[in-house]
Amino acid sequence: MADEAEQQVLTEVRDGVLIVTINRPEAKNAMSKAAAEGIVAAMDRLDAEDDLRVGVLTGAGGTFCSGMDLKGFLRGESPSVEGRGFGGIVQKPPVKPLIAAVEGYALAGGLELMIACDLVVANKDAKFGIPEAKRGLVAAAGGVMMLPDQIPERVAMELALTGDFITAQRAYELGMINRVVEGSALDGALELAARIAENGPLAVRVSKQIMRESRAWPMSERYDRQAQLIGPVFMSQDAREGSLAFAEKRKPNWTGK
């Protein structure tokens, strides 16, 4: 399975960005068990290696991900990893920022994979949807739970109950995606990743953590919980370096400490 995972998920490093590519173009990058395990391995690498600042998740052959591999489903295979969920990230995304670069279709589990990412860049011709109800299924990998947190509830309800697709422009207007590009979604995602990678890695990681977790905190505890997380950031070497670099009109030399 390890060899199969390496074949179905490719990785490449560019300037501190880990590019993770679902490599099943013959199946429109439908998610298999091996691909999910390959994504888990890539996310573990992203979080473990200090030189890696941002991850980009994309698909080979002009499609992001068409959802669960139905042939595998009929064989009894689950494209999930215990504790990580569908595609290896919907239940436990990486600690570091992850950008989805979407070409073609992000459908069903593919859309759920996308909305588990922190940011999304899509080509103008991309299409989005959770059509599980058309197959007698439910978008159970986060679609019916997470989508109403990211777009208006009634729009999310319509997508879930009709199974209809929306365009990249409509997804952008709803706030589902960050940027629509004329050309390569990967190039657009790498441009966004470069802007993130310029910043202090501790500050980026903790900012993401607070934004992800704080909505579940009781209102009365929010500032106390935030203080516990930001204290080490404000006392870090990077915080001092950032201030010095500003005063000296130069780029900071981040160490992540």
Steps between C-alpha positions, in 0.01 A plus 500: 500500500792737569627472142147551370460807720823646361376444145158651564627807688803690370697760697732780396667781696532852359635787712371364829166389354404133491292426190283189547338363184226237491621287209205295376410692182354190335236499778457880517706482822225313683618440854625150580631354823856514365464864397363591843800336663731683261346832601544415869870430443536831316321697775718339765805606303365855463459537874825324591750683280589851613600612151148435372273797567185435294334207323314505169258219414407449135407231249667367185350513153278805532271378780530569873301203635172347386423351842507150640614216274163328456662186363704475817188572706322206335800281593459607862797739496483822701701799370555619856772469761410443864523823697557701182179441308426503128804567284714508811420861595130577553505410871856604575653751259869585531619756753661710227296682234364292213377649171280315252584564134188400305475422131196332346275342759493504880197282560360297789799387705713720278315808618522376858875457454515856365307662783724323753784711357560849638499689169383421146618621160298379201509527125205695357358186337497291819173352628395423857229291662392231744284275278488206743120515529478421127663163584294436811790602723579782746798738485626355825868600472426849628277631222173519693679609819779731386347669195237694705791645703662633183211625285142609575299215650218513247745484210676205663161335550414545133832348390450201730136433412516559123851373437540774239837649403611863521763690303827641625361853479198405711725321751714814521197723556388270783843511665561130443824572316760777526610563143386420147778493240497493121793260474658237723341461843828355624691811394241714676524288814880518498481879477272506805722248681804721440325792670427283803853357508641853532345529846604370840430124509402496868260791449348332194456165672339645814280739300363201310451302821304777669282564195426128467433430869361817655146472363452197726627685809247648748485878455604556861821301450611619157756764598647283777541206261647724234747643751633151573574448132639841408720542808784286359471679164545845651797376706665326205825582324297549184290774662816689590648437154185631332517826695873541434458434131227762481717756679800417282292499178597147397336162455475290817710186540249263657617202706163375620615542859 
